[in-house]
Amino acid sequence: MSVETAATDKDVRRTNRETISGQFLSSQNRGLVLNPKHKSDGEHALNAKSIAPWIVFAAALHALFSTAELVRGHDRVQLEDAASRSTTRPIKSNCDENPKQSTDEKVDEEDDDQPTPFADRVVMFRPGPGGGKGKDDIDKLVLGPPQGAGKLQAGQHVVSLGRGGVIVLEFVDNEIFDGEGADFIVFENPFLRAPGDNPNEGFFELAKVEVSSDGENWIEFPYDTATRKGCAGHRPVLANAKENKISPTDPEKAGGDPFDLKDVGLKMIRFVRISDVLGYGGADDTSGFDLDAGAGVHSRARAGKMR
């Protein structure tokens, strides 16, 4: 081969390489990598058209995945926020808000709606000579349950009437009615001589008892100071609301002096008048009958006076 022919072939090969290289670089600029064997523009266009739908599909798929990731991220934030709220605001069960009440609690609530069996108001107090102890706290002392000290000592939760002193108690929201046996009890503070087994040996300050349904018309219980029959003030008080659970309305256990409306022919009363009839002298205004409390054994709410 001549030198001229060899030079020509070399130039042809260089030209072909530059042509192919230019096509390859041009295809890269358009985002396509073409086989160097595809030399014509028609072939380039055909290859681009065949690949273009896949590019669109890939772009759409990428957009779909991006949207799904955003949705998952949003849901995750909402779940985390809900979890945070649940830890700071725990749900309360119905049992917490409305605990089941025991039978005793229900009974107590029902009892709270009923009037107490004790006297509610001091209508009048006229102390006699040597009396008056406790008068400044008279409502606290004589209204409500008794606070007895037992058989062998005198209770101090009392008001002293003095010799010939008088006090009138009223049952305001309840009334005492005639039932079987004793209907109400008057509590004083007598005590027996130790060992306390003889009810006739002790310290007694007696009173007579009158009752009324209207506070104007009175009927007196028959009494005898010699035998103490019909008198208040000779049976020691055992019930004490602060120290024991003895019912103050149980005539057999509470102590105090019981009275039966049947003895005076009345069906119902609301007022009790107590007058000292055999009081002894004492220091510091403690003479005479000492009243602790008055309680109804048979007590019921007055019509229209329920609390």
C-alpha positions as CSV (number, residue, x, y, z in Angstrom):
1,M,0.0,0.0,0.0
2,S,1.2,3.4,-1.0
3,V,1.8,6.2,1.5
4,E,-1.0,8.2,0.0
5,T,-3.5,5.4,0.3
6,A,-2.6,4.7,3.9
7,A,-3.0,8.4,4.8
8,T,-6.4,8.4,3.2
9,D,-7.6,5.3,5.2
10,K,-6.3,6.9,8.3
11,D,-8.3,10.1,7.7
12,V,-11.4,8.1,6.9
13,R,-11.2,6.2,10.2
14,R,-10.6,9.5,12.1
15,T,-13.6,11.0,10.4
16,N,-15.8,8.0,11.3
17,R,-14.7,8.1,15.0
18,E,-15.4,11.9,15.2
19,T,-18.8,11.3,13.6
20,I,-19.8,8.5,16.0
21,S,-18.4,10.4,19.0
22,G,-20.4,13.5,18.0
23,Q,-23.6,11.4,17.8
24,F,-22.9,9.8,21.1
25,L,-22.3,13.1,22.9
26,S,-25.4,14.6,21.2
27,S,-27.5,11.7,22.4
28,Q,-26.2,12.2,25.9
29,N,-27.2,15.9,25.8
30,R,-30.7,14.8,24.9
31,G,-30.8,12.3,27.8
32,L,-30.4,9.2,25.6
33,V,-27.5,6.8,25.3
34,L,-27.7,5.3,21.7
35,N,-25.9,2.4,20.3
36,P,-23.0,3.8,18.1
37,K,-24.3,1.6,15.4
38,H,-27.4,3.8,14.9
39,K,-26.1,6.3,12.6
40,S,-29.2,7.9,11.0
41,D,-31.4,10.7,12.5
42,G,-34.4,8.6,11.7
43,E,-33.1,5.7,13.7
44,H,-32.3,8.2,16.6
45,A,-35.9,9.6,16.5
46,L,-37.3,6.0,16.5
47,N,-35.3,5.1,19.6
48,A,-36.3,8.3,21.5
49,K,-40.0,7.7,20.7
50,S,-39.8,4.1,22.0
51,I,-38.2,5.2,25.3
52,A,-40.2,8.3,26.0
53,P,-43.4,6.5,27.4
54,W,-41.2,4.7,29.9
55,I,-39.7,8.0,31.0
56,V,-43.2,9.4,31.6
57,F,-44.3,6.3,33.4
58,A,-41.2,6.4,35.6
59,A,-41.8,10.1,36.4
60,A,-45.5,9.4,37.3
61,L,-44.5,6.4,39.5
62,H,-41.9,8.6,41.3
63,A,-44.5,11.2,41.9
64,L,-46.9,8.6,43.2
65,F,-44.4,7.2,45.7
66,S,-43.5,10.7,46.8
67,T,-47.2,11.5,47.5
68,A,-47.6,8.2,49.4
69,E,-44.6,9.0,51.5
70,L,-46.1,12.4,52.3
71,V,-49.4,10.8,53.3
72,R,-47.6,8.3,55.5
73,G,-45.6,11.0,57.1
74,H,-48.8,13.0,57.8
75,D,-50.6,10.0,59.3
76,R,-47.6,9.3,61.5
77,V,-47.6,12.8,62.8
78,Q,-51.3,12.5,63.6
79,L,-50.8,9.2,65.4
80,E,-48.0,10.6,67.4
81,D,-50.1,13.6,68.3
82,A,-53.0,11.4,69.3
83,A,-50.7,9.2,71.4
84,S,-49.3,12.3,73.1
85,R,-52.8,13.5,74.0
86,S,-53.8,10.1,75.3
87,T,-51.0,10.1,77.8
88,T,-51.8,13.6,79.1
89,R,-55.5,13.1,79.2
90,P,-56.3,9.5,80.4
91,I,-59.8,8.3,79.8
92,K,-61.8,7.8,82.9
93,S,-64.0,4.7,83.2
94,N,-67.6,4.9,84.3
95,C,-66.6,3.1,87.5
96,D,-64.2,6.0,88.4
97,E,-66.9,8.6,87.9
98,N,-69.8,6.6,89.4
99,P,-68.4,4.3,92.0
100,K,-70.7,1.6,93.1
101,Q,-72.3,2.5,96.4
102,S,-72.5,-0.1,99.2
103,T,-75.9,-0.9,100.8
104,D,-74.7,0.9,104.0
105,E,-73.9,4.1,102.0
106,K,-77.4,4.0,100.4
107,V,-79.0,3.5,103.8
108,D,-77.0,6.5,105.2
109,E,-78.2,8.7,102.3
110,E,-81.8,7.7,103.0
111,D,-81.4,8.4,106.7
112,D,-80.0,11.8,105.9
113,D,-83.3,12.7,104.3
114,Q,-85.2,11.8,107.5
115,P,-85.5,14.2,110.5
116,T,-83.6,13.1,113.6
117,P,-85.6,11.8,116.6
118,F,-84.2,14.5,118.9
119,A,-85.7,17.8,120.1
120,D,-85.0,20.6,117.6
121,R,-85.6,23.9,119.5
122,V,-85.6,25.3,123.0
123,V,-88.8,27.3,123.2
124,M,-88.3,28.6,126.7
125,F,-85.8,28.2,129.6
126,R,-86.5,29.7,133.0
127,P,-83.8,28.6,135.5
128,G,-84.7,28.5,139.2
129,P,-82.4,29.4,142.1
130,G,-79.0,27.8,141.9
131,G,-79.4,26.8,138.3
132,G,-78.3,28.1,134.9
133,K,-75.1,26.1,134.3
134,G,-74.7,25.6,130.6
135,K,-77.3,28.2,129.5
136,D,-74.9,30.0,127.2
137,D,-74.5,26.8,125.2
138,I,-78.0,25.5,125.7
139,D,-78.7,24.5,122.1
140,K,-75.5,22.5,121.8
141,L,-76.1,20.8,125.1
142,V,-79.8,19.8,125.1
143,L,-80.6,19.5,121.3
144,G,-79.3,16.3,119.8
145,P,-78.3,12.9,121.2
146,P,-77.4,12.3,124.9
147,Q,-73.8,12.0,126.2
148,G,-74.3,9.8,129.3
149,A,-71.5,8.9,131.7
150,G,-72.8,5.5,132.8
151,K,-74.1,4.2,136.1
152,L,-71.5,5.5,138.5
153,Q,-70.9,9.1,137.6
154,A,-72.8,12.2,136.5
155,G,-72.5,13.3,132.9
156,Q,-71.4,16.9,132.3
157,H,-73.2,17.5,128.9
158,V,-76.2,19.2,130.6
159,V,-78.0,22.4,131.5
160,S,-79.0,22.8,135.1
161,L,-82.6,24.0,135.7
162,G,-82.1,25.1,139.3
163,R,-84.8,24.6,142.0
164,G,-88.2,24.9,140.4
165,G,-86.6,25.7,137.0
166,V,-88.5,25.0,133.7
167,I,-87.5,24.3,130.1
168,V,-89.7,23.6,127.0
169,L,-88.5,21.6,124.0
170,E,-90.0,21.5,120.6
171,F,-89.9,18.8,117.9
172,V,-90.0,20.9,114.7
173,D,-89.7,18.7,111.7
174,N,-90.9,15.5,113.4
175,E,-93.5,14.5,115.9
176,I,-93.8,11.9,118.6
177,F,-96.7,9.4,118.1
178,D,-98.2,6.8,120.4
179,G,-96.8,3.4,119.5
180,E,-96.1,0.1,121.3
181,G,-94.5,0.9,124.7
182,A,-92.5,4.0,125.5
183,D,-92.8,6.8,123.0
184,F,-90.0,9.2,124.1
185,I,-87.1,9.4,126.6
186,V,-85.9,12.3,128.8
187,F,-82.2,12.1,129.7
188,E,-80.8,13.6,132.9
189,N,-77.5,12.8,134.7
190,P,-78.2,10.7,137.8
191,F,-75.8,8.1,139.1
192,L,-75.9,5.1,141.4
193,R,-73.8,4.3,144.5
194,A,-71.0,1.8,143.6
195,P,-71.1,-0.9,142.6
196,G,-74.3,0.3,140.9
197,D,-76.4,-2.8,141.4
198,N,-79.2,-1.1,143.4
199,P,-81.3,1.3,141.4
200,N,-82.7,2.8,144.6
201,E,-79.4,4.0,145.9
202,G,-77.9,6.9,144.2
203,F,-78.1,10.6,143.5
204,F,-81.4,11.7,141.8
205,E,-82.7,15.2,140.9
206,L,-86.3,14.8,139.7
207,A,-88.6,16.6,137.4
208,K,-92.2,16.3,136.3
209,V,-93.0,16.1,132.5
210,E,-95.9,17.6,130.6
211,V,-96.6,17.3,126.9
212,S,-98.6,19.2,124.2
213,S,-99.4,18.9,120.5
214,D,-99.7,22.6,120.0
215,G,-97.5,24.3,122.7
216,E,-100.6,25.8,124.4
217,N,-102.6,23.0,125.9
218,W,-100.6,20.8,128.3
219,I,-101.2,17.4,129.9
220,E,-99.0,16.3,132.9
221,F,-97.8,12.8,133.4
222,P,-98.8,11.5,136.9
223,Y,-95.7,11.3,139.1
224,D,-94.7,10.5,142.7
225,T,-91.3,11.8,144.0
226,A,-91.3,9.3,146.8
227,T,-91.3,6.3,144.5
228,R,-89.9,8.3,141.5
229,K,-92.7,6.7,139.4
230,G,-93.6,9.0,136.5
231,C,-90.6,11.3,137.2
232,A,-87.6,12.1,135.0
233,G,-84.1,12.1,136.4
234,H,-83.6,8.7,138.2
235,R,-82.3,6.2,135.6
236,P,-78.6,6.6,134.7
237,V,-77.9,7.4,131.0
238,L,-75.8,4.8,129.2
239,A,-76.1,6.0,125.5
240,N,-73.3,8.3,124.5
241,A,-73.1,9.4,120.8
242,K,-69.3,10.1,121.1
243,E,-68.2,7.1,123.1
244,N,-70.5,4.1,122.3
245,K,-73.0,2.8,119.8
246,I,-75.9,2.3,122.2
247,S,-79.1,3.5,120.4
248,P,-80.5,6.6,122.3
249,T,-84.0,5.6,121.1
250,D,-83.9,2.1,122.7
251,P,-85.6,2.3,126.1
252,E,-84.2,-1.0,127.2
253,K,-80.5,-0.1,126.6
254,A,-80.1,3.7,126.4
255,G,-81.0,4.6,130.0
256,G,-82.9,7.7,130.8
257,D,-86.5,7.9,131.7
258,P,-89.2,6.6,129.2
259,F,-92.7,8.0,128.8
260,D,-95.7,6.5,127.1
261,L,-98.3,8.8,125.5
262,K,-100.9,6.1,126.2
263,D,-100.7,7.1,129.9
264,V,-102.0,10.6,129.1
265,G,-104.4,9.6,126.3
266,L,-102.6,11.4,123.5
267,K,-101.9,10.1,120.0
268,M,-99.3,12.7,119.0
269,I,-97.2,15.5,120.7
270,R,-94.6,18.0,119.5
271,F,-93.7,19.8,122.8
272,V,-92.3,18.6,126.1
273,R,-92.1,20.7,129.2
274,I,-89.8,19.7,132.0
275,S,-90.0,21.3,135.5
276,D,-87.7,20.6,138.5
277,V,-89.6,19.2,141.5
278,L,-86.9,17.8,143.7
279,G,-83.6,19.5,143.0
280,Y,-80.7,19.6,145.4
281,G,-78.4,22.4,146.0
282,G,-75.0,22.5,144.2
283,A,-72.1,24.8,143.6
284,D,-71.6,26.8,140.4
285,D,-75.2,27.0,139.4
286,T,-75.6,23.2,139.2
287,S,-78.7,22.9,141.4
288,G,-81.8,21.2,140.3
289,F,-82.7,18.9,137.4
290,D,-79.9,18.6,134.8
291,L,-81.2,18.1,131.3
292,D,-79.0,16.2,128.8
293,A,-81.4,15.5,125.9
294,G,-84.9,14.5,124.7
295,A,-85.4,11.8,122.1
296,G,-88.4,10.2,120.4
297,V,-88.7,6.5,120.4
298,H,-91.7,6.6,118.0
299,S,-90.8,9.6,115.8
300,R,-92.0,10.5,112.3
301,A,-91.6,13.3,109.9
302,R,-94.3,16.0,110.0
303,A,-96.2,16.5,106.7
304,G,-94.5,19.2,104.7
305,K,-91.6,19.4,107.1
306,M,-89.2,16.9,105.5
307,R,-85.6,18.2,105.3
